[in-house]
Amino acid sequence: MKKIKLDAEEKRIMAAIERDEFVPVTGKELHEVADAIAARKKDRTLTIRVNSKDIRRIKRLAGSKGIPYQSYLSEIIHRVAVAV
């Protein structure tokens, strides 16, 4: 049988399963996760003009968090939208 190459996260999960530390998500938790994923679904495109200095700062902030700057901006917009 051919061995499947796993990345670091997949190896961590497999190790947890082998140590019986893995707890599957069930019922209510599963629905909460599904709802959270659905709420984050991006179904529209937004085109805006932004100051180039602001974009550089945003890219730097997003980079420090390890995420793409578009995702970072999308999260900021989402937080503002749900706070209103």
C-alpha positions in Angstrom: 0.0 0.0 0.0 1.3 3.5 -0.9 2.0 5.7 2.1 0.2 9.1 2.0 2.3 12.1 2.7 0.8 14.2 5.5 1.5 17.9 6.3 2.3 19.0 9.9 -1.3 19.6 10.8 -2.4 16.3 9.4 0.4 14.5 11.4 -0.7 16.3 14.6 -4.3 15.1 14.0 -3.2 11.5 13.3 -1.1 11.5 16.4 -4.0 12.7 18.5 -6.3 10.0 17.0 -3.7 7.3 17.7 -3.4 8.5 21.4 -7.2 8.4 21.7 -7.2 12.2 22.3 -9.3 13.1 19.2 -12.9 14.0 20.1 -15.2 14.1 17.1 -17.6 17.0 16.8 -21.2 16.0 17.2 -24.8 17.3 17.1 -25.1 20.9 18.2 -21.3 21.6 17.8 -21.4 20.3 14.3 -24.3 22.6 13.4 -22.5 25.6 15.1 -19.4 24.9 13.0 -21.5 24.6 9.8 -23.3 27.8 10.6 -20.0 29.6 11.2 -18.6 28.4 7.9 -21.8 29.5 6.0 -21.7 32.9 7.6 -18.1 33.4 6.3 -19.0 32.4 2.7 -18.0 35.2 0.4 -20.5 35.6 -2.5 -19.8 39.2 -3.6 -16.9 41.1 -5.0 -16.1 44.6 -3.8 -13.8 47.0 -5.7 -12.7 50.1 -3.8 -9.9 52.7 -4.1 -7.6 52.8 -1.1 -4.6 54.9 -0.2 -1.4 53.1 -1.1 0.1 53.7 2.4 -3.0 52.2 4.0 -2.7 49.1 1.8 1.0 48.7 2.7 0.1 48.9 6.4 -2.8 46.4 6.0 -0.5 44.0 4.1 2.0 44.2 6.9 -0.6 43.6 9.6 -2.1 40.7 7.7 1.3 39.3 7.1 2.1 39.4 10.8 -1.1 37.3 11.4 -0.1 34.9 8.6 -3.2 35.6 6.4 -3.7 37.2 3.0 -4.5 40.9 3.2 -7.8 40.4 1.3 -8.9 37.9 4.0 -7.9 40.3 6.7 -9.9 43.1 5.1 -12.9 40.8 4.6 -12.7 39.9 8.3 -12.6 43.6 9.3 -15.6 44.4 7.1 -17.5 41.4 8.6 -16.8 42.5 12.2 -18.0 46.1 11.4 -21.2 44.7 9.7 -22.2 42.5 12.6 -21.4 45.1 15.2 -23.9 47.6 13.7 
